[in-house]
Amino acid sequence: MIQKIYANSRWSLWPMDRVKDFFGYGSIVITDRGNIRIGKITVQRKGGDAGRETAKMLQFKINPAEIL
C-alpha cells in the first residue's frame, strides 16, 4: 500500500493475517441503513443493476488508508 503526501510517499507491506486481523477485529453491527459492519469491514447488498442476478450479490468494503 502506498500513501502519497505531496512530494513525500511512504509504503507499507503487511502479512495478510495481520491485515485480516486489523480490519476484522471488532463487533458485528447492523447499521441504520441495513448494512452489516464486521470490525472495520462494511458488507452491503450490491443492488442498482436493474434487477440482474448480480444485484443479489454482496460488496465487502474497506478503507485501506486506515491501516497507515
C-alpha positions in Angstrom: 0.0 0.0 0.0 1.3 3.5 -0.8 0.3 6.8 0.7 1.2 9.9 -1.3 1.5 13.2 0.6 2.6 15.9 -1.8 6.3 15.3 -2.5 6.7 12.5 0.1 5.5 9.0 -0.2 5.5 6.1 2.2 4.6 2.5 1.8 3.9 -0.4 4.0 3.6 -4.1 3.2 1.9 -6.3 5.9 1.3 -10.0 6.0 -2.2 -11.0 5.0 -3.0 -12.4 8.5 -2.1 -9.1 10.1 -4.3 -7.2 7.7 -7.2 -9.6 8.2 -6.9 -9.2 12.0 -6.7 -5.4 11.7 -9.9 -5.0 9.6 -11.8 -7.9 11.1 -11.3 -7.0 14.8 -14.3 -5.5 16.5 -18.0 -6.1 17.0 -20.6 -7.1 14.4 -23.3 -4.4 14.0 -26.3 -3.9 11.7 -26.3 -0.2 10.7 -29.3 2.0 10.4 -29.3 1.5 6.6 -29.3 -2.3 6.9 -25.7 -2.9 6.1 -23.5 -5.1 8.3 -20.3 -4.0 9.8 -17.8 -6.6 10.8 -15.0 -4.7 12.6 -13.9 -2.2 10.0 -15.4 -4.1 7.1 -18.8 -3.0 5.7 -20.9 -5.6 3.9 -23.8 -4.4 1.8 -26.1 -5.7 -0.9 -24.8 -4.6 -4.4 -28.1 -3.6 -5.9 -28.5 -1.0 -8.7 -28.2 -3.5 -11.6 -31.7 -3.1 -13.0 -32.8 -6.4 -11.4 -30.0 -8.6 -12.9 -28.7 -11.5 -10.9 -25.6 -9.5 -9.8 -27.9 -7.2 -7.8 -28.2 -10.0 -5.3 -24.5 -10.2 -4.6 -22.7 -8.6 -1.6 -20.0 -6.0 -1.6 -17.3 -6.0 1.1 -15.8 -2.6 1.6 -12.7 -1.4 3.5 -10.8 1.8 3.7 -7.1 0.9 3.1 -6.0 4.3 4.4 -7.0 3.3 7.9 -4.1 0.8 8.0 -1.5 3.6 7.6 
